[in-house]
Structures are given as C-alpha cells and as structure tokens.
Amino acid sequence: MKKTLNASMLTLLFMCYGCATILSGNKDFIRFDSTPNGAVVYINGIENCRTPCSAFVKRQINETLMEVKLEGYETQKITIHKRLDEHSFINLFLIPAWVIDWATGAMMRFEPKAYHVTLVPKAEPNLK
C-alpha cells in the first residue's frame, strides 16, 4: 500500500508541473552589448542593466521587447526572438503540464542568447 501511495504521489507531482518548467526553468541568461557602451537596456519597459551586461530575462508567451537607450543617441527597439522549448514536447499527452509550461512561459526559449546594438547619434536640429 505504501508503494502504491508513493507511486500515486509521484504521478500527481508530474501531472501538476510542466516538464519545461522543471527541466529548463522560466528564465534565460542573455548577453547585451552596444556600441558605444554604457547604454541602458530595458526589457518590456523595465530598466534591466547597462551595457555591456548579462541578465536573466523571464520567458513569456507574449512578445518581449528590448529597448536600448543612451543620451544623445536614437532609442533602438528590438523584439527578442524565441522558439519552442523542446522540453515542452514531453507534455504532449499531459494537458495540465502543458498549460503550466504555457502559463509560466517555460514552453518558449529565447534565441539567440546575445544581442549587440549599434546606436545611431541623434540628428542635430538645423537652426538656420
């Protein structure tokens, strides 16, 4: 009976958690660089770090927008690309686990893991 109870609890555990959430988490470590250095990186409008830097970025199903800002330069907006995390295929027949991976963003993975942005100086106003 104790073995049956342990097996039932283990099965319940796997059905309650998504495989991608467990195996690969819901954040990716991404490297940010810019020319010139010292630009502020914003992820979805929240200040993240100053280039050159690396940071954990939370995965999500929705679009993830990066903005790179430096005084005297045009703001660069870039959509961080992502792809389906292969660990989520383990959940193919476990709908509750698939839903958890979707809700936590773990079913997606950022790709690439490094971005380099070349900032363009702002145009000087023509004061004639």
C-alpha positions as CSV (number, residue, x, y, z in Angstrom):
1,M,0.0,0.0,0.0
2,K,2.8,2.4,0.8
3,K,4.4,1.8,-2.6
4,T,1.1,2.4,-4.3
5,L,0.7,5.7,-2.3
6,N,4.3,6.8,-3.3
7,A,3.7,6.0,-6.9
8,S,0.4,7.9,-6.9
9,M,2.0,10.9,-5.3
10,L,4.8,10.8,-7.9
11,T,2.3,10.6,-10.7
12,L,0.4,13.5,-9.3
13,L,3.6,15.5,-9.0
14,F,4.4,15.0,-12.7
15,M,0.9,15.9,-13.7
16,C,0.9,19.1,-11.7
17,Y,4.2,20.6,-13.0
18,G,5.2,21.2,-16.6
19,C,8.3,19.5,-17.8
20,A,9.8,22.6,-19.4
21,T,9.2,24.5,-16.2
22,I,11.0,21.8,-14.2
23,L,13.8,21.0,-16.6
24,S,14.8,24.4,-18.0
25,G,13.1,27.0,-15.8
26,N,11.3,30.1,-16.9
27,K,14.3,32.5,-17.4
28,D,17.2,32.7,-19.9
29,F,20.6,34.3,-19.4
30,I,21.1,36.9,-22.2
31,R,24.1,39.0,-23.0
32,F,23.6,42.6,-24.1
33,D,26.3,44.8,-25.8
34,S,26.2,48.1,-27.5
35,T,28.3,50.5,-29.5
36,P,29.0,52.8,-27.7
37,N,29.0,51.1,-24.3
38,G,27.0,52.4,-21.3
39,A,23.5,52.2,-22.8
40,V,20.6,51.3,-20.6
41,V,18.7,48.1,-21.5
42,Y,15.0,48.0,-20.8
43,I,13.0,44.8,-21.1
44,N,9.3,45.4,-21.5
45,G,9.7,48.9,-20.2
46,I,11.6,48.0,-17.1
47,E,15.3,49.0,-16.6
48,N,17.4,45.9,-16.6
49,C,21.1,46.7,-16.9
50,R,23.8,48.9,-18.5
51,T,25.9,47.6,-21.4
52,P,28.0,45.6,-21.6
53,C,26.0,43.3,-19.3
54,S,24.3,39.9,-18.9
55,A,21.0,39.4,-17.2
56,F,18.3,36.8,-16.6
57,V,15.2,37.6,-18.6
58,K,11.9,35.9,-17.7
59,R,10.3,33.9,-20.5
60,Q,6.8,34.7,-21.6
61,I,4.4,33.7,-24.3
62,N,3.8,37.3,-25.3
63,E,6.3,39.4,-27.3
64,T,9.3,40.5,-25.3
65,L,10.6,44.0,-26.3
66,M,14.1,45.3,-25.6
67,E,14.9,49.0,-25.8
68,V,18.4,50.3,-25.7
69,K,18.8,54.0,-24.7
70,L,21.8,56.3,-24.4
71,E,21.7,60.1,-24.1
72,G,22.5,61.7,-27.5
73,Y,21.5,58.5,-29.4
74,E,18.3,57.2,-31.0
75,T,16.5,54.6,-28.9
76,Q,16.7,51.2,-30.5
77,K,13.7,48.9,-30.1
78,I,14.2,45.1,-30.8
79,T,11.9,42.2,-30.3
80,I,13.8,39.4,-28.5
81,H,13.3,36.3,-30.6
82,K,12.1,33.0,-29.1
83,R,11.4,29.4,-30.1
84,L,9.6,26.5,-28.7
85,D,11.5,24.7,-25.8
86,E,11.9,21.1,-26.8
87,H,11.3,20.0,-23.1
88,S,7.6,21.0,-23.5
89,F,7.1,18.1,-26.0
90,I,7.4,15.7,-23.0
91,N,4.0,17.1,-22.0
92,L,2.3,16.1,-25.3
93,F,-0.2,13.9,-23.5
94,L,-0.4,15.7,-20.2
95,I,-2.6,18.8,-20.9
96,P,-2.3,20.2,-17.3
97,A,1.5,20.2,-17.5
98,W,1.4,21.8,-21.0
99,V,-0.9,24.5,-19.5
100,I,1.6,25.2,-16.7
101,D,4.5,25.5,-19.2
102,W,2.4,27.9,-21.2
103,A,1.3,30.0,-18.2
104,T,4.9,30.3,-16.8
105,G,6.4,31.0,-20.3
106,A,8.7,28.0,-19.9
107,M,7.4,26.4,-23.2
108,M,9.3,29.2,-25.0
109,R,13.1,29.8,-25.1
110,F,14.9,32.9,-26.1
111,E,17.1,32.5,-29.1
112,P,19.8,34.0,-29.7
113,K,21.3,34.5,-26.2
114,A,23.3,37.6,-27.1
115,Y,22.5,40.9,-28.7
116,H,24.7,43.7,-30.0
117,V,23.1,47.0,-30.8
118,T,24.9,49.8,-32.7
119,L,23.4,53.1,-31.6
120,V,22.9,55.9,-34.1
121,P,23.6,59.5,-33.0
122,K,20.6,61.8,-32.9
123,A,20.5,64.3,-35.7
124,E,21.4,67.8,-34.8
125,P,18.5,70.2,-35.4
126,N,19.1,72.5,-38.4
127,L,19.0,76.1,-36.9
128,K,19.2,78.3,-39.9
